[in-house]
């Protein structure tokens, strides 16, 4: 799977570990930054990942900031992106299964290293329940985006 990944300064250390883990699992990871622990602006990084996902240059995206909230808000401004901020395994699974989330936003401050690894793995391995009531609902979101936001 092609995964675009970025973190601001508060998620930088977790990002480094995730890149190693995801690469070891056989994923192609495109590191969009940041390149160090110096303060940076999370929207810039969120847009880079979200644009890759929205333009099908990446299959999925992972974003890390202090809480995951800022990255999620920024990523969801990009056409074609359905970003979800997850703090536990249940929301990581359900945002894929029911909402077909294509960008995962996580906290660099509030989650332990083990939980982050399990959360990302759960999110990457959970399939969307296509051809279900969930498909109809996601289609409505995407239809609204196409006709009211882009148009």
N, C-alpha and C positions, 0 to 999 in steps of 0.2 A: 504494500500500500504506500502511496505517496503522501507524506505527512509534512505540512508546513508548520513550523513551530517557532514561537517567539516568547520572550519574557522581558519584562522591564527589570530594573535593578533589584527589586524585591523577589523576583523569581529566577534570577540568573543562576544560582547554584543548583536549583531543582532542574532547570532547563538542561544544564550540562549533564546531569545524571540521566535524565530522560532520553537525551540524544543517544547516549551510549547504550542504554537499555533497548530502545526502539530499533537501533541499528543492529544490535545483536539478535533481535527477533526477526530480522530480515526486511524491515521497512526501509524505504528510501526517505530520509529526513532532510528537509531543506531548512536550515537554521537561518531565520530572518533577523536574528539579533535578540537582545543586545549583546555586545561583545565584552562586557565587563560589569563590575558592580557599581559603576558611577550612575548617579541619578539621570533618568531619561524620561521622556514622555510616552506613556503607554499607548495613546491613540495612534501614534506613528507606527508602532510595531503591530498593533491590532489590525490596522488597515492593510499592511503588507500581507499578513497571513490570510485575512478575509478575502482580499482581492484574488489571491491565488486559488482559494477554494471556490469563490463565486465565478471565476473564469475557467474552472476545471483544470487548472495547472497543478492542483493538489486534490487528492481524494478527500482528505480531512485536514483540519487544523487544530492545533493545541496552543492555547495562550495562558500565560501565567503572570499574575501581578499580585499585589498584596492580598487582596480579597477575591480576585477574579471578577468582581463586579464591573470595574471600569473597562477592562478588556472586553467583557461581554457587551456592554452598552455600545462601545465603539464598533465592534465586529458586526453587530446587528444592523448597522447603518449601511452595510455593503449589500448590494443586490445578490440574491441567491444564497445568502448566509442565514443559517439557523443556529445561532450560538446559544449554548446553555452553560450556566454557571453551576457547577456541581461540587458538593462537599461530602458526598457519601456514595456508596455503591448503588443504592437504590435509584437515586436521581441520575447517576451515570448510565445505568441500564435503561431506565424509562425514557430518558430524553432521546435515546436512540430508537428504542422499540416503538414509542408512540409519536415522537415528534421528528424523527429522522434528522436529529441535530448533526450538523456537519462540522461544527467547531466546538471544542470543549474548552471552557474557561475554568481555571482552577486557582486556588489561593496558594501563594508562596509563603504565607505567614501562618495560616491556620491549620494546615494539614501536615501530618508526619510523612517522612520519606516512604515508608511502607504503604501507607494509604494512597499516596499519589500514584505509586506504581500499580497498585491493584485497581484504582479508579480508572486510570488510562487504559489498562488492559481490558477491563470490563467494557468500557466505552468502545474500544476498537473491535471487540469481538461480538458485540451485540448487533443483531440485524434489525432493520426496520420491518414492522409488520405491514408489508405492502399488501395492496388489494384488501384493505380492511377499512373500518370506520376511521382509522387513524390516517389512512391515505387521503380520504375525502377531506379531512380537517387540514392536513398539511397543504393539500392542493388549494384550499380556500385562502390560506395565508399567502401562498406564492402568487395566486391570482390577484389578490389585493395589492401585493407589492408591485407586481407588473403593471397594473392598471391605475394605481393611485399614487405611487411613489415615483416610479420611473417615467410615467407618462405625463 
